[in-house]
Amino acid sequence: MRKIYHLKTCSTCQRILKSLPQLDTFALQDIKTEPITVKQLEEMKELAGSYETLFSKRATLYKEMGLKNETLTESDYKRYILEHYTFLSRPVIIADGKIFVGNSTKTVEAAIKHLSHE
């Protein structure tokens, strides 16, 4: 499976998508207009190892809701990601059993390297 969960309105996501080789081989899902399902999130968690890995602590709502002052569990991370798309660290790139979460330079470079060697 090759899939990218992203936000169409996010300039960082768009810049990263343009940098990816073989983009035409991916199914793209704009998580604002097509929310992620429980099944999709569970599949991402299997590859990433935890819901916390998929959770964005940089989301505005994270601070607004006071979540940074709470101790969140895995089930909390899962629930918040499903409740609001902004809590998913974006983009999430899934390619051939590997997952790349977020927009750090290191993550994006690893995704590009993986896709370039196929």
C-alpha positions in Angstrom: 0.0 0.0 0.0 1.1 3.5 -0.8 -0.7 6.3 0.8 -0.2 9.8 2.0 -2.3 11.5 4.6 -2.0 15.3 4.3 -3.7 18.6 4.3 -4.4 20.2 1.0 -4.4 23.7 2.6 -1.0 23.2 4.3 1.9 24.8 2.4 4.4 22.5 4.1 2.6 19.4 3.1 2.3 20.6 -0.5 6.1 21.4 -0.6 6.9 18.0 0.7 4.5 16.3 -1.8 6.2 18.1 -4.7 9.6 16.8 -3.5 8.6 13.1 -3.4 9.6 10.9 -6.3 6.9 8.6 -7.7 4.1 10.7 -6.2 1.8 9.4 -8.9 2.0 5.9 -7.3 0.4 7.1 -4.1 -3.3 7.5 -3.0 -3.6 10.9 -1.4 -6.1 11.6 1.3 -6.8 15.1 2.5 -7.6 14.5 6.1 -9.7 17.7 6.4 -12.2 16.7 3.7 -11.9 12.9 4.2 -11.3 12.2 7.9 -9.2 9.2 8.8 -11.0 6.2 10.0 -10.4 4.1 13.1 -9.0 1.3 10.9 -6.7 3.7 9.0 -5.4 5.1 12.3 -4.8 1.6 13.7 -2.9 0.6 10.6 -0.7 3.7 11.0 -0.1 2.9 14.7 1.0 -0.7 13.8 3.7 0.8 11.5 4.6 3.7 13.7 4.7 1.8 17.0 2.4 4.1 19.0 -0.3 6.7 18.7 2.0 9.2 20.4 4.4 9.0 17.4 1.5 10.0 15.2 0.3 12.8 17.5 1.3 16.4 16.8 2.2 18.3 19.9 2.7 21.4 17.8 -1.1 21.6 17.0 -2.7 24.9 18.2 -5.5 22.9 19.9 -2.9 21.0 21.9 -2.0 24.2 23.7 -5.5 25.7 23.7 -7.0 22.6 25.3 -4.3 22.6 27.9 -3.2 19.1 26.9 0.5 19.9 27.4 -0.2 20.1 31.1 -1.8 16.6 31.1 -0.3 13.1 31.1 -1.9 11.6 28.0 -2.2 7.8 27.4 -2.2 5.9 24.2 -6.0 5.8 24.2 -6.0 9.6 24.7 -3.7 10.2 21.7 -5.9 7.9 19.6 -9.1 9.6 20.6 -7.8 13.1 20.0 -6.4 12.2 16.5 -9.8 10.8 15.6 -11.7 13.8 17.0 -9.7 16.4 15.1 -7.5 16.2 12.1 -5.1 18.8 13.4 -3.7 16.3 16.0 -2.2 14.1 13.3 1.4 14.9 12.6 1.5 15.6 8.9 2.2 14.4 6.4 2.0 10.6 7.0 3.6 8.7 4.2 3.1 5.0 4.0 5.1 3.1 1.4 5.7 -0.6 1.1 5.4 -1.4 4.8 7.3 1.7 6.0 5.9 4.8 7.6 7.3 8.4 7.7 5.5 10.7 10.1 5.8 14.5 10.1 7.6 17.1 8.3 11.1 17.2 9.9 13.9 17.5 7.5 15.3 14.1 8.7 11.9 12.4 8.1 11.4 13.9 4.7 14.9 13.0 3.6 14.4 9.4 4.8 11.1 9.1 2.8 12.8 10.5 -0.4 15.7 8.2 0.0 13.4 5.2 0.5 11.3 6.1 -2.5 14.4 6.8 -4.7 15.8 3.3 -4.1 12.9 1.3 -5.3 
